Amino acid sequence: MAHSQDIYSLNRSTPFDHGAGLVNPTRAVDPGLVFISGFEDYMSFLCSLPNTDPEIIKTAIGEQCAHSFQAPSDLNIPSLTISALNGKQLVRRTVKNVADTAETYVCAVVPPNGVAVELNPPWFTIALEGTQELEKRCNIELVLFAI
């Protein structure tokens, strides 16, 4: 493990601070919701990055850039990163319910200081064993504070 720091206290962090392998076996048996991503998804992510040369990707990986996302933030993973922090952006995710009942989930955002984030809608309900495509509109603005 490389050196790291807790960003909230600026104290040296430990593997337990950022999840370097600690698994809760009870929760792992029943994850509830899964985000399905495969090789093609990661290829689309690479090909959608700005200033990416498709020939370099083909040389390194041996595959052509056949498809790219509208934005790199469309990679189907639980976290969300948007590089341009001002404006509106539609974010897409596909989730599968592996729980034994229908479930409702609430999306949560902890924005950095000076940034306001609004999700619309902030929740979704997914049927038993259902797969659902989500489109969440993120309205992100920089907030300036007067001193």
Secondary structure as the mmCIF struct_conf table of DSSP 4:
data_model
#
loop_
_struct_conf.conf_type_id
_struct_conf.id
_struct_conf.beg_label_comp_id
_struct_conf.beg_label_asym_id
_struct_conf.beg_label_seq_id
_struct_conf.end_label_comp_id
_struct_conf.end_label_asym_id
_struct_conf.end_label_seq_id
STRN STRN1 GLN A 5 GLN A 5
TURN_TY1_P TURN_TY1_P1 ILE A 7 SER A 9
BEND BEND1 ASN A 11 ASN A 11
STRN STRN2 ARG A 12 ARG A 12
HELX_LH_PP_P HELX_LH_PP_P1 SER A 13 SER A 13
HELX_RH_3T_P HELX_RH_3T_P1 PRO A 15 ASP A 17
TURN_TY1_P TURN_TY1_P2 HIS A 18 GLY A 19
BEND BEND2 ALA A 20 GLY A 21
HELX_RH_AL_P HELX_RH_AL_P1 PRO A 25 VAL A 29
STRN STRN3 LEU A 33 PHE A 35
HELX_RH_AL_P HELX_RH_AL_P2 PHE A 39 SER A 48
BEND BEND3 LEU A 49 LEU A 49
TURN_TY1_P TURN_TY1_P3 PRO A 50 ASN A 51
HELX_RH_AL_P HELX_RH_AL_P3 PRO A 54 ILE A 61
BEND BEND4 GLY A 62 GLY A 62
BEND BEND5 GLN A 70 ALA A 71
HELX_RH_3T_P HELX_RH_3T_P2 PRO A 72 ASP A 74
BEND BEND6 LEU A 75 SER A 79
BEND BEND7 SER A 83 ALA A 84
BEND BEND8 ASN A 86 ASN A 86
STRN STRN4 GLY A 87 ASN A 97
BEND BEND9 ALA A 99 THR A 101
STRN STRN5 GLU A 103 VAL A 106
HELX_LH_PP_P HELX_LH_PP_P2 PRO A 111 PRO A 112
TURN_TY1_P TURN_TY1_P4 ASN A 113 GLY A 114
STRN STRN6 VAL A 115 ASN A 120
BEND BEND10 PRO A 121 PRO A 122
STRN STRN7 TRP A 123 ILE A 126
TURN_TY1_P TURN_TY1_P5 LEU A 128 GLU A 129
STRN STRN8 THR A 131 LEU A 142
HELX_LH_PP_P HELX_LH_PP_P3 LEU A 144 ALA A 146
#
